Amino acid sequence: MNRTAKAFQSMKERLSRRLVNKLILLFTTIIILVVGSLTFISYRMLQKEAVEGSIASTSNNLLLVNRNLEEYLAGMEQLSLPQNRFDEIVYAINHESEDYASRMYVEDYLRELYYSRRDLKAIYLYVVKEKKYYAVTKENYNITVRTGLDTDISGLPWYGRAMKSGANSSYQSFVQGSGEETGYKLDTGQIFMAYHRVLRSIATREPQAVLSFYFTPAGRDDILKDVPFSEGQHLMYLSPDNTLFYADDPAVYGRMKESKLTEELAEEGGGRLTWQDGQQKYLVVYDVAGQSGWKLVKPIPYTQIDEAATQARNLSFSLGLAFLLLAVILVIYFSNAITRPLKKLSYQMNRFSAGDFDAEAEVKGRDEIAYLSRHFNQMVRRTNELINERYKMKLVEKNAILKALEAEINPHFLYNALQAISTKALKHETYDVADMVDSLALTLRYCISGKDTVKAREELKHIEHYLSLQKARFGSRLQVRYDWEESLMELEMPKLSIQTLVENAIKHAVEKVSSAVTIDIEARLDGRHAVISVRDDGPGFSPGRLEQVRESFLGEWENREHEGDSIGLVNLHTRLKLLYGDAAELNIKTDKSGTEMEMLLPRGGLGHVQSAHN
């Protein structure tokens, strides 16, 4: 918390140092407050208008569509009434079992009903006394009338509702998962709903037959297509007792029913409710048919309703941001018109104090600022000249040191002589001598190459030639193991750096004991460094000698001739610091079990160090 307060205080102090920053901060704050307030107020107003507009347009649309659906239901009811032929059809039903003409009359009547509508899937006429039914369906493009015996539908729910109804009728839903049976062998896969009508005797009011109509979704779809529908919205059609007869997504109705929202729907008229479904909030607009009481329900996500208001808010923010940027630009322009000369001079002085010695101030006019600028430029030029002279001297000194270090291990004159010796050894068939001379020649040839740095692959090849000479000297007493990561084969490193570490291991381990010594040469990645390690299992450094070597690393390069046996390590340490600076290290670890020397180089090699310096 204190750190945050300090950071805020520091930023406040930096902003308050300049007049132009104070002006920019003042006007920017005013503009942000004005634009933000106007945007918030307009967003709330547009949001309210969007909700009211959505409710009004949806309610009007549902009212019109629900009227059409009500007319659709009235057509079902009208279809089920025999009208002027009620006595004839009742008579035919009562005598169809013993009178062929009555049976034909019933079948013709059912066919006539079936042909009267295009959305009928089937018509069933159940004769209560006989417990038989007539069925009219389309089979293979032909209208077929079938009969069935021994059918009892008296225990089915829809039959019970029809018998109890004052209108002698009931509706049956076939929405997926309703589970209500028809009582007939009928495929309900393409059926939207059924309408059942009880035909009673006028004299006794006893039920004579039940007329059942099974409708396809064609008529319903023609009416519901007039309801505007967007992704995320839903539509439901409910009976007066809230039984679902249509839903684009029955699962949504199930969740509405679980939350008891359907119980809050009014019995007449229409209205709106708010419903929270998980993370989504809905505006539920519904309309109740005036005569039948059927409900058309449409849940609309608030995100869609607020979309127009959100777009207007975003547009306001965009315009406000553009206005803010324009205002800030104007403030900066007019403020800088006054303070520009001093600001330019201050900027160049900051560059100069930060180490950029190419900074020069622009000189215009003959006023006091121009006078200061001219003298500042003179100071910069003189300082730059002195720095360049010093830099050139350091560069010459560095190159001289590198060349001197290479000269110590660069016996160029021996290369040609060794080639002559190898040729003479081959002539006398002393091949082992020739191999040793060739290895020595390759070693010397590698040493006299003009490169300061080499790839790790080249350095390892050189080490193999060098160790072949040492193995000829020490025989089985010298064992070497390599563990070099393949990804480090292209690493750039100082030439002869690994040889220096191996030479030290041979000098202070192999030469000091008569038993076998193993030298492990490894390379691995560790954080920001590539770690090259040379480890032996010799007697190790004494504590005093190790401290002496570490202190020699801290001395000046000119004093290295006094370091004695550690001259190779001192030279290597000096080369690492000259090439890589503090990005490279040379560490020595020793105990009774042996000595390990680690050379830490930047992972990206010399190029990485140079780019970092640039």
N, C-alpha and C positions, 0 to 999 in steps of 0.2 A: 504494500500500500504506500509506504514511504517512497519507494523507488518510482512509483507512478506519479506521485505528487511532485517529486523532484524533476522528473522528465517534463511534466506539464509546466512547472515553473520555469525550467530552462527554455522551453519552446516559447513561452510567453515573453521572456526577456529578449530572446532573439528577434521576435516579431516587433517588439516595442522599440528597438534600437533605431529604426528608420521611419521617417515620416511617411514614406510611400506605403509601407506595410500597415501603418495605422489607418491610413485612408482606405486602403483596399479592404482591411478587416471591417471597418465601420460600415462602408457601403454594401459589402457582401452580406453582412449580418442583417441589415435592413431589408435587402432584396429577398433573402432567404425567408425571413419572417413573413413578408407580404405575400410572396408567391406560395409559400407553404400553407398559409392560412386560407388564401383564396382557393387553392387546389383542394384542400380538405373540405371546405364548405361546399364547393361545387360538386365534389364527389358524393357527399352525403345527400345533396339535393337530387342529383342524377340517379343515385341508388334508390331513393324513395320513389322517384318518378318511374324508374324502371320496374320496380315491384308493382306499383299501382297499375301501370300500363300493361304489364304481363297478366295481372289478375283480370283486368277488364277484358282484354282481347281473348284470353283463354276462356273466361266465363261465357262470353258471347258465343264463341265457337262451340263450346260444349253444349250450350243451350240449343243451338240450331241442330247440332248432330243428334242430341238426345231426343229432340222432337221427331226427327226422321226415324230414329230407332223405335220410338213409341208408335209411330205409324206402322213400322215393320211388325211390331208385336200385335198391333190391332189387326193387321192383315192375317196373322196366324189365327187369331181368335175368330175372325170373320170366315176364314176358310173352314174351321172346324164345325160351324153351325149349318145344319141341313137347310135352314131358312124355310122356304115354302113347302119343301118336301119332307118335313120332319116326320109326319105321320106315315108316309110311304116307307121311309128308310127304317123307322122303328118296326113297322109291320114286317118288312123284309127280313130284318134281323131276327124277329121272333119266330119266323117260319122258314128260315133258310135251311134248316136241317131236314125238313120233309117236303119242301116245295122247291123244285129246280128253278122255276121262274124267279122266286125270291132270292135264291142264291146268285143267279145271273144279275139280278138288279143290284145286289150288294157289290158284286165285282165290278160292274160298269160304273157304279157310283165312285168306287175307290179309284178306278182308272181316270175318271173325269177329274177327280181331285189332284191326282198325281200330275196330269198334264197341265193343270192350271198354273203351276209354278215351276221355275227353273232351278230353285235351290233346294228341292226336296230330294233326300237320299232314299227315304222309304216311308210308307204309310202302313200302320198296323191297326186292324179293327179287332178288338178282343170282345167276344160274345161271353158275357158273364155267366149265363145259365148253362151253356154248353162247355165252358172252359176251353174254347177253341179260338183260333184267331185266323184272320185273313191278312196276308202281307203282300203289298205291292212294291216291287223293286225293279231296278233295271239290271238285267243280266244279259251280257253279250249283246249290248245295244238293243235289246228287246224288253218291253215292259211285261213283267211276269207277275201273275197273281198266284200265290201259294197259300195253302191252309195248313194249320197245325193243330193237333189235338193234345189233350191232357196237359195243358199249360195253366198254371195257377200263378197269377201275379198279385193276388190279394195281399200278400205280405210285404210287397216292395214299398219303399218310402214314398216314391212319387205317386203310387196308387193311393196310399193313405192320405197324402196331401190333397189329391184331387177329390176324394170322397168327402173330406172335411171342408173343402173350400165352398164358400157361398156361390162362387162363380162356376162350380163344377169343373175346375181346370187346375192344372199345375204345370210348372216348368221344370226341366231336368237339365243340369249342366254336365258337359263332358270335357271340362277342362282337365288337363293331365293331373292325375292324382286325386280326382273327386271320389272315385271308388263306388259310385252308385250304379247298380246294375239296371239293364233294360228289362230283363225277364224273357227276352227273345234271343234267338240265335242271329245276332246282328253285329257286324263289324263296325265299331264306333270310332275307328281311326280317323275318318273324314267327316265326322258329325260335330257340329257346333253346339246345338241344343235340341231339346225335344219339347213338344207341347202336347199335353194330354187333355182330352176333353171327355167327360162322362156324359153319355146319352141316357137320360132317365125317361121313364113313362110319365106322360103328362097327368094321367089319372092317379096312379099310385105313388109316383116319385121314386119308384124302385129303379136301380141302375140296370139298364138293358145291355149296354156295351161301353167300351172305352176306345175312343179314337185317338191314336198316337201319331204325331207327325215328327219326323227326324230331318232336321235341316242341315245343309252344308254351310260352310262359312262364306259362300259367294255373296249372298245378300248383305250379310254383316260387313264384309270387307269393303263392299261398294260404298257403304255409309261411313265407315270409320276412316276411309282414306281421305276424307275431307278435314280430318283433324291434323293440324300442323305438328310435325313430329321431328325432333332432333335427337342426335345421339346423347344418351344420358337421361332423356326423358322417358316416362312410362305412361301406359294407358290401361285402364281397367273398366270393366262393365259388370256391375253388381245388381243382383235382384233386390227387391225391397227388404229381404231378410239378410242382405249382405253376402249371399252366395255368389261366388265368382263364376261368371259366364264367359269372360274373355280377359286375358292379360298378356301383354307382349312378353312379360317375364313373371311367371307364377311365383318364383322365389321371392320377388319383391313384395307381392301381395301377402305371402306367408309371413314375412317379417313385419308388415303393417298389421296383420292380424295378431301376431304375437305381442306387439306393442299396444294392442287394443285401440289402435287409431280408427279402425272401421266402426267401432262402437260410438265414436264421437261424431260421425257423419250425421247431419240433420235429416229428418224424415221427409222434408219438403223444401222446395226452393233450391238453394245451393249455398256455397260459401268457400272458405279457405281455411287451411290448417297448416301448421308448421310441424315437420316430422324430421327427427334426427336419426339417420340410418348409419351407424358407425361414425366414420369421419365425414360423411356426406350429409349436408343439410338440404331438405326439400321443402318447397312450397307446394302444398297439395290443394289443387283447385278442383272442385267437383260441382256437378249439377244433378238435381233430383227431378225426374219427370213429374209434371203436375198431376197426371191422371193415374199412371201405373205405379209411380214411386221407384222406378228403376234409376240407378245412379251411374253416371259416367265420371270417372275419377282420373285425374292427370297429375302425377307428381312431377315437378320441375326442379332441377337442381338450382340452388341459389347462385352457384358459380356461373350458370348461363344467364341468369337474370342480371347479375352484376357485371356481365362482360362488357356491355356498352358503357356503363359507368366507369369500369376499370380502364377501358380504352381512353375515355375522356380524361380520366385522372392521369394516365401515362402521358397523354398528349399535353396536358397542362404542365406536368413536370418537365417534359421535353422543352416546351416553349419557355418555361421559367428558367431552365438551365441555360438555354440559348441566350435569354435576356440577361441572366447573371454573367455569363461569359462575356457578352458584349459590354456590359457595364464595367466589368473588371478590366477589360481591355482599354476602354476609354479612360478609366481612372488611372491605370498604369501609364497610358500614353501621356496624359496631361501632367501627371506627377513627375514622370521621367523627363518631360520637356524642361522642367525646372532644375531637377537634380541630376540630369544625365552626365554632365562633365565630371562632377564630383564622384558619381557612382562609377564611371569608367576608370577614373584614377584610383579609386578605392579597390576596384576589382583587380586592376593590374598589380597593385601593391599586395593584395592577398595572394595572387599567383606567385609573386616574387618571394613572399614570406614562406609559401608552401614549397619552394624549391624549383619553381618554373622560372628559369633565368632568361627565357626568351620574351618575357612580358615587357611590352612597351605601351605607353599611354598615347592616345591620339591627341594631337595638339591642334587646337583651333583658336583663332583670335589672339589677342595680346593682353588678356586680363591676367589676374593673379593665378587663376587655375592653369592657364597656358604656361605661365612662368614655372609653376611647380611641376607641370608635366614634362617640360623640357629638361629640367634638372634631374627629375626622376629617370628619364630615358638615358641621360648621360651616365648616371650611376649604374643603371642596368647594363649598359654596353661595357663599361669598365669592369664590372663584376664578372660578366660573361667572358671577357678576354682572359681574366685571371683564372677562371675555372677551366677554360679550355686548355690553357697552358699546363695546369696541374693534372688534368685528365690525360693529356698526351704523355706526360712524364710517367704517370702510373701505368699506362698501357705499355709503354716501352719497358718499364721495370718488370711487369707481369710476363711479357713475352720473353724477356731475357731469363727470368727465373725458370719458365717452362722449358726453354731450350737448354738451360744448364742442367735441369733434372734429366732430360732425355739424353744429354751428352754423357752422363754417368753410365748409362746402360746402352750406349749406342756405338759399339766398336765396329764401325763400318769397314775399316781396313781388313778385319779378319775374315769377312765373308768370302772374298775371292780366294784367299789362302785356303780356307776350309774346302771350297769346291775343288781345288787342286789336290788336296789330301784325299778326298773321297774318290776322285778318279784314280789315283795311284793305288788306293786300297782295293778297288774293284779289279784293277789289273793283276794284283797279286792274290785275288780271290779271298781276301780277308773280309767277308761280308758283314760280320758283326761289327768290325771297325767302321766299315762303310756306312752301316745303318746309324751308328752313333754319330759319325761325322755329318751325315745328312740331317739327323735330328738337330744337331748343334747349328748347322747351316740354316735350317728353317727357322730355328729360334732366333738366330742373329738377324735373319732377313726380316722377320716380324718386328724385331726391335728397331731396325733402321727405317721402317716405313714412316712416312711423314705425318701420320695422323696422330692427333692428341687423344681422341676417343675412338673406340671400336665397338662393334657389336659383341654381345656376350658369346655368341656362337664362335666368333673368331678367337676370342680370348681363351675359350675352353680348348679349342684346337691347338693353340699355342701351348697350353698347360700340358696337353698330352705329349707333345714333343719334348717339352722340358722334363716331365717326369720320366719319360723313357730313358733320358740320360741319367737321372738320379737312380732309377732302378738298376741300371747297369753298374752303378757304383755301390749301392747298398744291397742289391739282390732281394731275397725274400724278407729282409728286415723292414722293407718299406711296402706298405699296403695302402691303396687309395680307393675310396668309394665316392661315387657321385650321386647326388640327389638334387637335380636341377629342374624346376618347373618349366614345362614347355612354353608357357606364355611369356617367360622371361628370356627366351633365347635371342630375341631381337633388342634387348635392353642395351642402351648405350652406356659405356663405362670407360674410365681412364685406362689407357693401354698399360699392360704389365701390372695392373693393380692386384689381380689374383696371384700372379707369380710372386709378388712381394710377400703376400700372406703365406704362400706355400713355402717360400724360401725361409721365412722365419720359423715355420713349423719344423722344417728339416734341421735348421741350425740349432734350435733349442730343444728339440725332442729326439729326432733320429740320431743325430751326432752325439747326444749326451748319454745314450743307453746302448746296451748291446742286444737287447731283446727287440722283438718285432714291434713296430709302431704303425698304427692305422691313422691315415689322414682322411677326414670326411669333408668333401667340398659340396656345399648346399646353397640353394637359392630359393627364396620364398617371398610372397607378398605379405606385408604386415602394415595395415593402415595406409598411411601415405607413402611408405617407403618400400623399396625392394631391398631385402636383407640378404647379402652374400656372406656366407659363414665358412671359415676354414677352421676345423677342430681336430686336435690330435690327442692321443692318450698317453703323451709323454710325461716327464716329471713336473712340467709346469714352471712358471716364473716364481721366484722367491718374492715375498711381499715387498721387500725393499727395492728389488729390481723393477717390479711392476709399477711402483709409485714413481720411480725414476723415469721410466718410459712415458708415463702419463704426463709428468711435468715437462718432458722434452717437447710434447705436442704444443705446449703453451708458449714456447720460446720463439724468438724471431728466426726467420729462415736463414739469415746470414750466419747464425751461430750453430748450424746443423753439423758442421764438421767436427764438433766436439762431442757428438752424441755416441760415438763409438759403434757398438753392435746394433744399436737401434736406428742407425741412419736410414735403413730402408723404410721402416715404419714412419719415421719423421718425414721423409720425402713424400710418401704416399699421403700422409695426413695433410701436408702442405699442398699437394696437387688437388686433393679433394676440396680444400677451402678456396683455392684459386679458381677452380672450375665451377663449384656449386655454391660456395658461400656457406651459410649456416644450414642449408638444406641437406647437407651430407655430414656423416659422422663416422669415426673409426673408434670402435670399442674393443677392449681386451678384458676377457674374463679368464681367471686361472685358479686352479686348486690342485690338490694332490692327484686327482684323476686326469689332469690334462689341461690344455689351454684352448680357448675358443676366441677367435678374432672375427669380429663382425664389421662389415662395411655397409653402411646404410646410405642408399642412393634414392633420390626422388623417383617415384614410379614412372613418371613420364620421361626420365632421362634428362640429358643436358638441355634439350629443346624446351622442356617444361620449365626449367629454371630460367632460361633466357626470356621466354614469353612472360613469366611472372615479373621479371625485372622490368620489362618494357611496359 
